[in-house]
Amino acid sequence: MYATIRRYEDVTNPDEAGRRVREGFVPLIKQIPGFVAYYWVDAGEGVMASTSVFEDRAGAEASTERAADWVRQNVASLLPTPPIATAGEVVASG
């Protein structure tokens, strides 16, 4: 498995960002081959994070491309700061 974690800071409206991600992005990412799981987390104080898990690196990379396009078109005004991203092979899970 392969995972990508993104941390967004300075989110201007976390409730609206969550709604848009839930209604617009989650259905999109679920269609990518190799999809395992996706989580969107409100960490408070304008910080949100996403975790995408795929069976392989190809699926994770496809999700990164789709996410970038989707964010630009749908939530860029709510996520003014580029995310801090980390990606890699999952070496343990439970």
C-alpha positions as CSV (number, residue, x, y, z in Angstrom):
1,M,0.0,0.0,0.0
2,Y,1.0,3.6,-0.6
3,A,-0.2,6.7,1.4
4,T,-0.2,10.4,0.9
5,I,-0.7,12.8,3.7
6,R,-1.4,16.5,3.2
7,R,-1.5,19.2,5.8
8,Y,-3.4,22.5,5.0
9,E,-2.9,25.5,7.2
10,D,-4.8,28.8,7.3
11,V,-8.0,27.2,6.2
12,T,-10.5,30.1,6.0
13,N,-13.7,28.1,6.5
14,P,-13.2,24.5,7.7
15,D,-16.9,23.6,7.8
16,E,-17.3,24.6,4.1
17,A,-14.1,23.0,3.1
18,G,-15.2,19.7,4.7
19,R,-18.6,19.9,3.0
20,R,-17.0,20.4,-0.4
21,V,-14.5,17.7,0.1
22,R,-17.1,15.2,1.3
23,E,-19.6,16.0,-1.5
24,G,-17.2,16.6,-4.4
25,F,-13.8,15.1,-3.9
26,V,-14.5,11.9,-2.0
27,P,-16.7,10.5,-4.8
28,L,-14.0,11.4,-7.3
29,I,-11.1,9.8,-5.5
30,K,-13.0,6.6,-4.9
31,Q,-13.1,6.1,-8.6
32,I,-9.3,5.9,-8.9
33,P,-8.0,2.4,-9.4
34,G,-6.4,0.9,-6.3
35,F,-8.4,3.2,-3.9
36,V,-8.3,1.9,-0.3
37,A,-9.3,4.8,2.0
38,Y,-9.5,8.6,2.3
39,Y,-9.8,10.7,5.4
40,W,-10.3,14.5,5.7
41,V,-9.5,15.7,9.3
42,D,-10.3,19.1,11.0
43,A,-7.4,19.5,13.4
44,G,-8.7,22.9,14.6
45,E,-7.3,26.4,14.5
46,G,-7.4,26.5,10.7
47,V,-5.5,23.3,10.2
48,M,-6.9,20.4,8.1
49,A,-5.3,17.3,6.8
50,S,-6.0,14.5,4.3
51,T,-4.8,11.0,4.2
52,S,-5.2,9.0,1.0
53,V,-4.4,5.2,0.9
54,F,-4.0,3.2,-2.3
55,E,-2.9,-0.3,-3.2
56,D,0.1,1.1,-5.1
57,R,2.1,4.2,-5.9
58,A,0.3,4.7,-9.3
59,G,-3.0,5.2,-7.7
60,A,-1.6,7.6,-5.1
61,E,0.1,9.6,-7.9
62,A,-3.2,9.7,-9.9
63,S,-5.0,11.0,-6.8
64,T,-2.4,13.7,-6.3
65,E,-3.0,15.0,-9.9
66,R,-6.7,14.9,-9.5
67,A,-6.6,16.5,-6.1
68,A,-4.5,19.4,-7.4
69,D,-7.0,20.1,-10.2
70,W,-10.0,19.7,-8.0
71,V,-8.6,22.0,-5.3
72,R,-7.9,24.7,-7.8
73,Q,-11.4,24.5,-9.2
74,N,-13.4,24.0,-6.0
75,V,-11.7,25.1,-2.8
76,A,-8.7,27.2,-3.6
77,S,-10.3,30.2,-1.9
78,L,-10.7,28.2,1.4
79,L,-7.2,26.7,1.3
80,P,-4.9,29.7,0.7
81,T,-1.7,28.0,1.7
82,P,-0.2,25.2,-0.4
83,P,-0.3,21.9,1.5
84,I,2.7,20.2,3.1
85,A,2.7,16.8,1.5
86,T,4.3,13.5,2.5
87,A,4.0,10.3,0.6
88,G,5.4,6.8,0.8
89,E,5.0,3.1,1.2
90,V,2.9,1.9,4.1
91,V,5.2,-0.3,6.2
92,A,2.8,-1.0,9.1
93,S,-1.0,-0.8,9.6
94,G,-3.6,-2.0,11.9
